[in-house]
Amino acid sequence: IYIDDNVIVVNKPVGVLTHSKGAMNDEFTVADFFRRYTTNALESNRPGIVHRLDRDTSGVIIGARNNETALMLKKQFADRTTKKQYAAVVDGVPKLEKAMIDLPNARNPSAPSTFKVDVIGKDALTAYEILETNGKQSLVELKPKTGRTHQLRVHMSYINTPIAGDRIYGSIKTAPRLCLHAHMLEITIPGSARKVFTAPVPVEFEKMVK
């Protein structure tokens, strides 16, 4: 999507890992792609990585091309000064046309790789708005105010409109993929004012709700 001396921005395909979790992994990841463009964290399995998207989520991901930029970008994600916007198709129709979901997320002890709404969890905020619906599925805009793991998936499932195709929090039978796409990222990069990077919403999302 974009490249300069400090950052590289790509549209991550669905099914691709942001970075490998362990040392032994032959699978090609976003980090492997970034490796040839960066001097940051080359000794690790996550060169250039400053934030991540789930394997099944597509869309905008930014990488740092040097150590100084990596620190600058990571601080913005930690301080919540970035703005992120996602497009998703959910099963069903949310009761309200637009709302703010304010429900804490915690790791699920019975399935440690998953998360759930829990009062002992960390604060998690998601704004949503319905863009289009056919009564069975709805295209929604999601704006996370926090960056908890699986936050959007957990929140939409909790209000009984899970993201279509979600094999963990919904049903894989309702779509051929997880219908979650990182559509927009607004962030400050070195030598620049705020930048807005976008990756087009997959055309199949629109078709599903016609």
PyMOL commands that set and color helices and strands:
alter all, ss='L'
color gray80, all
select helices_A, chain A and resi 30-35+67-79+151-158+172-174+203-208
alter helices_A, ss='H'
color red, helices_A
select strands_A, chain A and resi 2-3+7-12+58-64+83-91+98-102+105-107+115-117+125-133+137-144+180-188+194-198
alter strands_A, ss='S'
color yellow, strands_A
deselect
rebuild
show_as cartoon
